[in-house]
Structures are given as C-alpha cells and as structure tokens.
Amino acid sequence: MWDELSPSLVSGHRFPVEIISHCVWLYFRFTLSFRDVEEMMATRGVAVTYESIREWCLSSVGSTPGGSAPAARAPATLASR
C-alpha cells in the first residue's frame, strides 16, 4: 500500500503534494489567513492544522527563485484621512 502512495507524498510530510500545494496556493493567491485555509480544507474533508499550513508556506518561500515571497502581502488597514 505504501509503495503506491509514496510517489505523491512529500518526504517528511503526511499529506500528498497536491494537498500541500493547494493550501500554499490558496494562502498566497487570495487574502486568506492560515486559519481561513484550515477552515476551507476542513469543509473539503481534510483535517490539517493552521500550523502545518504556516510551515508549508514558510518553506515554500525559501524555495522560490531569489528566496522572496511570490507576492508582497499588504497589511489590512483602513485608509488614512
């Protein structure tokens, strides 16, 4: 059983690469918090913690060319007068 699952699993992680990449994509593509992504995955039947998502996102930033985040996340603040 593990032999057929091993190609899609990332070394050291218990989730398939498709789940990890989808969580990272959701976080960086949309203005979501880690807990928002956790909640969205729970509605799809995937029990993953926001801490795992945070670790995946932090590790994916280091793997991009240049070592920077794909897009700068602007803080959510009200416009000043």
C-alpha positions, 0 to 999 in steps of 0.5 A: 500500500505504501509503495503506491502512495509514496510517489505523491507524498512529500518526504517528511510530510503526511499529506500528498503534494497536491494537498500541500500545494493547494493550501500554499496556493490558496494562502498566497493567491487570495487574502486568506489567513492560515486559519481561513485555509484550515477552515476551507480544507476542513469543509473539503474533508481534510483535517490539517492544522493552521500550523502545518499550513504556516510551515508549508508556506514558510518553506515554500518561500525559501524555495522560490527563485531569489528566496522572496515571497511570490507576492508582497502581502499588504497589511489590512488597514483602513485608509488614512484621512 
